[in-house]
Amino acid sequence: MKYNMKRKKKRLKRKFRRLFKLILFIIVIIFVFVIYKKITKQYIISIEYNDNLIVTLIDNDDLYCILSDEEPDINDNKWIKSKDNICTLKYQNEKNIYIKNDEKIVYSSSNDLYYELQDNKEIYLANRDKYYLFKYSLGNLNKLNITIEDKNIVEYQDGYLNAVDNGNTKVTIKHGEENIILDTTVTNLITKRPKNYDFNKENLKCEKYTKEENDLIDKILAQKVNEVGNKTRAAVVEAARFLTLDFPYRINYFYENGRVSTNKVDGEGRYYHKGLYLDESRFDDITGSSTLNNKGTWGCSIYSIPIKDYDNNGLDCSGFVSWAILNGGYNPGDIGAGYIKAKDLPSLGTKKTITDEIATNGTIKVGDLLHNERNGGHIAIIVGIDKEYYYVAQAVWFDEVGVVITKYKLDELDSEFPDVILMDKYYKNDGKLTNMWY
């Protein structure tokens, strides 16, 4: 009996020792896990991108965020303090997000990856041009697995697809469970944007393009507009840049025969439709003509009533600006900028007389309109601003005839345009606006 009691006690002791060891092991594991989590603490719940980068943080501490390509100084005045666990940041292709408290930097995204791909599943590139795959990307892009079917057509580097030669290939992007296939085309239907407008650009000739080519050019324009934000200031600027910089030929200036909004004439010095007017298939969209037989796409000879002669069809000044606004996602109507007492392009925004102060103090933005009422109601759109010049896209009937980009020194803008039409109230949203196109 005593022997059995001793055996039971020994068994209980062994059980308690095992239980104690197990409990101790669990405590150690929890302790190590807590320490590990403390050392490797994650701060970001999610990132969303619209006009700004919205970073939602885990903690409600006094945290600050910054976007940077290199580790920033803790005292940099560009740090943004979080509010209600959110940092709102202006993203401009920086590589990393950093987070700090009042004492030190506590997090960098350099070992993580946050991104959102562009919406396009079909990509079009001019030869030797490049395309950035992401709406935004932060962290280590090497975590993406990117394969290209034919590297003779495009190559991948640091988030960009680089066009090598004309053709079509598929680009596959894999990350975690995501598997995206992008149909990629390199084409000579558009050109890589030059830093300077080429006044030697050849004038568009009649019947240069087929329906299929016109359709593809329209898709490329729509894609570029969507990338910067459809129905934004940037979208209107993008449409104007596309016709003057990406399209390989110069559109002629044509004295209009009328407008859809007045005498129902369409496609004669104006083209109030989405896309370009390059193939006869677009005749189906034309709502009216000045004569039964006066139809012709851009570059084709038709009769101009104001000059009483034949000329190659194209756009007049307000026709070009109206086309850019329409293709940027708005619908102001097929309106002009001259002497007709009706709704016109200058009435879309706030009209200001241009002074040296207004011209040089940042009041005028890319996408604003310029107006010269004394010069037949001439109107244009600003598509670039740098430290020295305004770059103005316009359809002109003198000097370099056609739809061109002309540059004016900041303090000499009023020599050509007495008035500026400030368009903030009309556009309301800037989108992904850039002061220059390169």
Secondary structure, DSSP 8 states (H G I E B T S, - for coil): -HHHHHHHHHHHHHHHHHHHHHHHHHHHHHHHHHHHHHHT---EEEEEESSSEEEEES--SS-EEEEESS---TT-TT-EE-BTTEEEE--SS-SEEEEE-SSSEEEEGGGSEEEEE-S-SEEEEETT-EEE-EEEEEE-GGGSEEEES-TTTEEEETTEEEE-SSEEEEEEEEETTEEEEEEEEEETTS----SS--TT--B--TT-S-HHHHHHHHHHHHHHHHHH-SSSHHHHHHHHHIIIIISSSB-EE------TTTT---SSB---SSS---SGGGGGG----SSTT----TTSEEEETTTTEEEE-EE-HHHHHHHHHHHTT----S--SSS-SS--GGGGSEEEE--HHHHHTT-S-TT-EEEETTTTTEEEEEEEE-SSEEEEEEEESSSS-EEEEEEEEGGGGGGT-SEEEE-HHHH----S--SS--
